[in-house]
Amino acid sequence: MDFLERLVARINEIDGLPVPCVPGYLMAGESLGAYPIPGSTDERVYMDGTKDVRLMIEIAMRSNTQKTIHDTLWLIQNELDNLTELESSNDSFIFKDIVITNKPFINEANEQGWYVFLLNVQANITIKGDV
């Protein structure tokens, strides 16, 4: 199932990102990543194995400039808030919608001057049983 990769690709289409988004946790230095977090559930399972799923995804950014993070995550949040379509590249899922569950917020500030802000979303998709 290629949902996370497709979501990251869609985020990377947004004009004005200071760094590309990658699937997975943050890398060293300024970085932007998206990854699953606890809370994802199967909402409904069908006889053929198809599942309606609620996926919890976190989008995180690390930078030494809070304004850069703030502007970037709000840009992503605004784009995802209006997202109505996301195509699977291997026909493994059907996108229903995405809900912003937490607006961008600070998660960490360290002694070296790096900040981490997070944005949480809930994606509602159907994972096809025949894939």
Secondary structure, 3 states (H helix, E strand, C coil): CCHHHHHHHHHHCCCCCCCCEEECCCCCCCEEEEEECCCCEEEEECCCCCEEEEEEEEEEEEECCHHHHHHHHHHHHHHHHCCCCCCCCCCCEEEEEEEEEEEEEEEEECCCCCEEEEEEEEEEEEECCCC
